[in-house]
Amino acid sequence: MRIQCPFCGERDLSEFAYLGDADFRRPDPDAADAEARFFNAVYVRDNPAGPHDELWYHASGCRSWLRVTRNTRTHEILAVNFPTPSGGS
């Protein structure tokens, strides 16, 4: 798999570190049901089939964080953008 870095161009997957779901939100640790929320966040996640937004870090390159839209069935990279503070593309 190859990722098109906006700064470095197309690079091999081995240059990147995968963080996970780009839209993941950490549960509130002060919530009354925090333990259940953390359990669900870690163990009961969606496993989408098809286009999915993920966060990747270009560790062996420009060290940029990238929001990558990848088809989880084919591993085709559909889009690469910089993450925004609101989490959108």
CORNOR-V631309 format. One record per residue. N is the residue number from 1. RES is the residue in three letters. SS is DSSP state (H for helix, E for strand, C for the rest). PSI is psi in radians with two decimals (* if undefined). OMEGA is omega in whole degrees, 0 to 359 (999 if undefined). Layout:
n: <N | N>
res: <RES | RES>
ss: <SS | SS>
psi: <PSI | PSI>
omega: <OMEGA | OMEGA>
//
This chain:
n: <1 | 2 | 3 | 4 | 5 | 6 | 7 | 8 | 9 | 10 | 11 | 12 | 13 | 14 | 15 | 16 | 17 | 18 | 19 | 20 | 21 | 22 | 23 | 24 | 25 | 26 | 27 | 28 | 29 | 30 | 31 | 32 | 33 | 34 | 35 | 36 | 37 | 38 | 39 | 40 | 41 | 42 | 43 | 44 | 45 | 46 | 47 | 48 | 49 | 50 | 51 | 52 | 53 | 54 | 55 | 56 | 57 | 58 | 59 | 60 | 61 | 62 | 63 | 64 | 65 | 66 | 67 | 68 | 69 | 70 | 71 | 72 | 73 | 74 | 75 | 76 | 77 | 78 | 79 | 80 | 81 | 82 | 83 | 84 | 85 | 86 | 87 | 88 | 89>
res: <MET | ARG | ILE | GLN | CYS | PRO | PHE | CYS | GLY | GLU | ARG | ASP | LEU | SER | GLU | PHE | ALA | TYR | LEU | GLY | ASP | ALA | ASP | PHE | ARG | ARG | PRO | ASP | PRO | ASP | ALA | ALA | ASP | ALA | GLU | ALA | ARG | PHE | PHE | ASN | ALA | VAL | TYR | VAL | ARG | ASP | ASN | PRO | ALA | GLY | PRO | HIS | ASP | GLU | LEU | TRP | TYR | HIS | ALA | SER | GLY | CYS | ARG | SER | TRP | LEU | ARG | VAL | THR | ARG | ASN | THR | ARG | THR | HIS | GLU | ILE | LEU | ALA | VAL | ASN | PHE | PRO | THR | PRO | SER | GLY | GLY | SER>
ss: <C | E | E | E | E | C | C | C | E | E | E | E | H | H | H | C | E | E | E | E | E | C | C | C | C | C | C | C | C | C | C | C | C | H | H | H | H | H | H | H | H | H | H | C | C | C | C | C | C | C | E | E | E | E | E | E | E | C | C | C | C | C | C | C | E | E | E | E | E | E | E | C | C | C | C | C | E | E | E | E | E | C | C | C | C | C | C | C | C>
psi: <2.46 | 2.48 | 2.35 | 1.69 | 2.31 | -0.49 | -0.72 | -0.19 | -2.91 | 2.24 | 2.74 | 2.60 | -0.55 | -0.29 | -0.15 | 2.68 | 2.32 | 2.23 | -0.78 | -2.74 | 2.19 | -0.33 | 0.15 | 2.37 | 2.20 | 2.36 | 2.71 | 2.03 | -0.25 | -0.02 | 2.64 | -0.60 | 0.65 | -0.73 | -0.79 | -0.69 | -0.74 | -0.70 | -0.85 | -0.69 | -0.60 | -0.74 | -0.32 | 1.07 | 2.78 | 2.58 | 1.43 | 2.55 | 1.95 | -2.76 | 2.33 | 2.36 | 2.24 | 2.74 | 2.29 | 2.52 | 2.20 | 1.32 | -0.68 | 0.48 | -2.17 | -0.07 | 0.54 | 2.56 | 2.39 | 2.49 | 1.93 | 2.22 | 2.02 | 2.41 | 2.00 | -0.27 | -0.68 | -0.20 | 0.21 | 2.30 | 2.08 | -0.52 | 2.63 | 2.19 | 2.92 | 2.44 | 2.60 | 2.71 | -0.54 | -0.16 | -0.05 | 2.98 | *>
omega: <180 | 181 | 180 | 179 | 180 | 180 | 190 | 184 | 183 | 182 | 179 | 180 | 183 | 179 | 188 | 172 | 182 | 176 | 180 | 182 | 182 | 183 | 180 | 175 | 180 | 178 | 178 | 181 | 180 | 179 | 180 | 180 | 184 | 182 | 179 | 179 | 178 | 177 | 180 | 181 | 183 | 190 | 185 | 181 | 173 | 175 | 188 | 174 | 183 | 183 | 183 | 177 | 183 | 174 | 178 | 179 | 180 | 187 | 182 | 180 | 185 | 179 | 176 | 169 | 181 | 172 | 185 | 173 | 185 | 174 | 185 | 177 | 186 | 186 | 176 | 176 | 184 | 180 | 174 | 180 | 171 | 178 | 176 | 181 | 180 | 179 | 181 | 180 | 999>
//
